Amino acid sequence: MLLCPPEALDGEIGRFRPHLVVLDDNGAAAPDGMSGALYRVEILLGASMDARISVDGRAREVKNICMEDLLAVVDEAKKRQSSNPSCLRATPLLPPLRLCH
């Protein structure tokens, strides 16, 4: 795990090469280096806890994401990394989510 300020995210993604990036949507465009992370969760700040989940360029929005949903994305990223550590691009999936309210 690595924590970094938004202005350093591009460089840290290139250096750290994470499988999963979780960030808040602070109104700025996603950094160019975000394509280096196979899984991305953007928490959309607003009246609810909506999120945009992206996997290898495919995205979907989730209304009122809960901890179980976030952990499902973490588990899926971990499974992909464990099953094929040298090539994470092998058929990535958008994980099934339990909608918690």
Residue frames as qw, qx, qy, qz and C-alpha x, y, z in Angstrom:
[[0.000, 0.890, 0.456, 0.000, 0.00, 0.00, 0.00],
 [0.413, 0.018, 0.028, 0.910, 1.19, 3.47, -0.84],
 [0.021, 0.874, 0.430, -0.224, -0.42, 6.79, 0.04],
 [0.419, -0.026, 0.209, 0.883, 0.45, 9.83, -2.00],
 [0.200, 0.589, 0.214, -0.753, -0.92, 13.29, -2.78],
 [0.677, 0.619, 0.381, -0.115, -2.83, 13.70, -6.06],
 [0.299, 0.890, -0.288, -0.187, -0.06, 15.75, -7.68],
 [0.160, -0.565, 0.804, 0.095, 2.42, 12.86, -7.21],
 [0.824, 0.118, 0.471, -0.291, 0.07, 10.10, -8.39],
 [0.736, 0.633, -0.201, -0.132, 1.36, 9.89, -11.98],
 [0.255, 0.659, -0.685, 0.176, 4.96, 9.35, -10.94],
 [0.452, -0.316, 0.745, -0.375, 4.11, 6.97, -8.11],
 [0.885, 0.256, 0.246, -0.301, 1.96, 4.76, -10.36],
 [0.673, 0.637, -0.376, 0.011, 4.86, 4.45, -12.79],
 [0.080, 0.581, -0.737, 0.336, 7.30, 3.67, -9.99],
 [0.480, -0.194, 0.708, -0.480, 5.14, 1.50, -7.72],
 [0.374, 0.082, -0.778, -0.498, 3.12, -0.26, -10.50],
 [0.422, 0.007, 0.686, -0.592, 0.02, -0.99, -8.37],
 [0.012, 0.239, 0.924, 0.300, -2.64, -3.49, -9.41],
 [0.164, -0.756, -0.628, -0.089, -5.37, -1.38, -7.79],
 [0.164, 0.136, -0.155, 0.965, -5.72, 2.37, -7.25],
 [0.183, -0.740, -0.645, 0.057, -8.41, 3.88, -5.02],
 [0.233, 0.009, -0.048, 0.971, -8.86, 7.64, -5.20],
 [0.171, 0.679, 0.543, -0.464, -11.44, 10.29, -4.63],
 [0.359, 0.598, 0.454, 0.555, -12.89, 12.33, -7.44],
 [0.279, -0.562, -0.242, 0.740, -11.73, 15.80, -6.52],
 [0.366, 0.843, 0.198, -0.340, -13.10, 17.35, -9.70],
 [0.016, 0.693, -0.576, -0.433, -9.81, 17.01, -11.56],
 [0.822, 0.369, -0.351, -0.256, -9.23, 14.73, -14.52],
 [0.934, -0.281, 0.185, 0.122, -7.67, 11.36, -13.73],
 [0.206, -0.735, 0.526, 0.375, -3.89, 11.49, -14.15],
 [0.622, 0.530, -0.477, -0.325, -2.43, 10.14, -17.41],
 [0.140, 0.395, -0.897, 0.141, -0.55, 7.40, -15.55],
 [0.664, -0.072, 0.480, -0.569, -3.79, 5.84, -14.31],
 [0.845, 0.325, -0.281, -0.319, -3.77, 3.46, -17.28],
 [0.315, 0.454, -0.806, 0.213, -0.86, 1.68, -15.57],
 [0.325, -0.083, 0.783, -0.523, -3.24, 0.31, -12.93],
 [0.160, -0.169, -0.896, -0.378, -5.51, -2.51, -14.06],
 [0.289, -0.659, -0.694, 0.006, -8.15, -1.85, -11.38],
 [0.105, 0.184, -0.159, 0.964, -9.27, 1.63, -10.36],
 [0.216, -0.694, -0.684, 0.069, -11.97, 2.78, -7.93],
 [0.095, 0.286, -0.038, 0.953, -12.88, 6.46, -7.94],
 [0.118, -0.571, -0.704, 0.406, -15.05, 7.57, -5.04],
 [0.077, 0.550, 0.365, 0.747, -17.38, 10.25, -6.43],
 [0.161, -0.226, -0.528, 0.803, -17.69, 12.87, -3.74],
 [0.293, -0.342, -0.359, -0.818, -21.19, 14.19, -3.27],
 [0.607, -0.345, 0.197, -0.689, -24.36, 13.61, -1.28],
 [0.972, -0.112, 0.112, -0.171, -23.95, 9.82, -1.56],
 [0.445, -0.552, 0.662, 0.242, -21.03, 7.37, -1.73],
 [0.844, 0.515, 0.075, -0.126, -21.17, 6.62, -5.45],
 [0.460, -0.537, 0.586, 0.395, -18.11, 5.18, -7.17],
 [0.701, 0.604, -0.273, -0.265, -16.75, 4.51, -10.63],
 [0.732, -0.333, 0.578, 0.140, -15.05, 1.12, -10.93],
 [0.568, 0.695, -0.356, -0.262, -12.73, 0.65, -13.90],
 [0.770, -0.250, 0.565, 0.157, -11.10, -2.59, -14.95],
 [0.497, -0.047, 0.622, 0.603, -8.71, -2.52, -17.90],
 [0.022, 0.024, -0.372, -0.928, -10.52, 0.43, -19.47],
 [0.353, -0.475, -0.689, -0.419, -14.07, -0.81, -18.87],
 [0.008, -0.087, 0.494, -0.865, -16.03, 1.16, -16.27],
 [0.358, -0.585, -0.657, -0.314, -19.31, 1.14, -14.41],
 [0.150, -0.443, 0.319, -0.824, -20.79, 3.35, -11.74],
 [0.443, -0.337, -0.813, 0.174, -22.05, 1.99, -8.43],
 [0.320, -0.685, -0.082, -0.649, -24.55, 3.90, -6.32],
 [0.606, -0.648, 0.262, -0.378, -23.83, 4.08, -2.59],
 [0.695, 0.301, -0.629, 0.174, -20.80, 1.78, -2.61],
 [0.715, -0.653, 0.137, -0.209, -20.22, 0.01, 0.69],
 [0.288, -0.666, 0.687, 0.029, -17.18, -1.61, 2.26],
 [0.763, 0.048, 0.645, 0.008, -18.16, -5.09, 0.98],
 [0.665, 0.733, 0.144, 0.010, -18.27, -3.73, -2.58],
 [0.109, 0.888, -0.446, 0.023, -14.87, -2.11, -2.22],
 [0.503, -0.449, 0.738, -0.020, -13.41, -5.29, -0.74],
 [0.832, 0.347, 0.433, -0.029, -14.86, -7.31, -3.66],
 [0.511, 0.840, -0.173, 0.060, -12.78, -5.17, -6.03],
 [0.194, -0.737, 0.640, -0.096, -9.69, -5.64, -3.83],
 [0.743, -0.128, 0.653, -0.074, -10.27, -9.42, -3.76],
 [0.792, 0.572, 0.215, -0.001, -10.69, -9.60, -7.54],
 [0.292, 0.871, -0.386, 0.084, -7.47, -7.63, -8.11],
 [0.413, -0.567, 0.703, -0.118, -5.64, -9.90, -5.67],
 [0.846, 0.143, 0.509, -0.068, -6.97, -13.05, -7.41],
 [0.673, 0.738, -0.029, 0.042, -5.79, -11.79, -10.80],
 [0.058, 0.825, -0.545, 0.140, -2.36, -10.95, -9.43],
 [0.589, -0.382, 0.696, -0.153, -2.05, -14.30, -7.62],
 [0.859, 0.283, 0.421, -0.070, -3.21, -16.41, -10.55],
 [0.724, 0.495, 0.177, 0.446, -0.93, -14.76, -13.08],
 [0.389, -0.776, -0.044, 0.495, 1.62, -12.39, -11.49],
 [0.415, -0.205, 0.437, 0.772, 3.53, -11.78, -14.72],
 [0.049, -0.208, -0.556, -0.803, 0.49, -10.83, -16.80],
 [0.177, 0.339, 0.625, -0.681, -2.41, -9.11, -15.08],
 [0.387, 0.292, -0.237, -0.842, -4.13, -8.36, -18.39],
 [0.154, -0.060, -0.959, -0.232, -5.46, -11.93, -18.72],
 [0.337, -0.500, -0.678, -0.421, -9.27, -11.56, -18.88],
 [0.035, -0.019, -0.534, 0.845, -9.87, -9.06, -16.09],
 [0.211, -0.566, -0.762, -0.233, -13.41, -8.96, -14.77],
 [0.275, -0.467, 0.142, -0.828, -15.62, -6.38, -13.19],
 [0.109, -0.026, -0.925, 0.362, -16.31, -8.10, -9.87],
 [0.364, -0.587, -0.633, -0.349, -19.89, -8.88, -8.86],
 [0.017, 0.258, -0.412, 0.874, -21.04, -6.46, -6.21],
 [0.253, -0.574, -0.764, 0.152, -23.51, -6.85, -3.36],
 [0.025, -0.581, -0.095, -0.808, -25.34, -3.59, -3.13],
 [0.396, -0.360, -0.664, 0.523, -25.35, -2.64, 0.55],
 [0.114, -0.652, -0.198, -0.723, -27.68, 0.03, 1.83]]
